[in-house]
């Protein structure tokens, strides 16, 4: 793929999918909404979007995608956003739930509180949204903290896997620094 633009697949089972398109394209990649395992095989990297993690889990299981996604995530870059970060964490609390366990972090669902506690913040010079956002309560091993908010990690990375507990895709100043970093990561791995 060295001379081709990378293809970023956004898992389109539930959650904020379409807002990523402008960011991905502005960062120099091709956007693709993916709903099947066959489509997942055609992309170079994945975004697990924000939404509702328990609903996303139910749909992944209902469509029997768990094993196939786990296989794809093991070999390709993955970025989990808000609910997607929950799906990537090694451990999930409040309450505990199943996850792919590929990022060495502990994450607490709805860590900032209820919907009314959602807020905006500036991360890496970019305005982002925390919507019923989780909180990363532990970072382990060789996971790297890229950014914090109020003393708490909100952007972490290990190798080609990264997670943000906020939504950068909802700010339409494209591309977000987070999308650019992910597209660059996918390009480096190609």
Secondary structure by P-SEA (a helix, b strand, c coil): cccccbbbbccccccccccaaaaaaaacbbbbbbccaaaaaaccccccccccaaaaaaaaaaacaaaaaaaaaacbbbbbcaaaaaaaccccccccccccccccbbbbcccccccccccccccccbbbbbccbbbbccccccccccccccccccccccccccccccccccccccccaaaaaaaaaaaaac
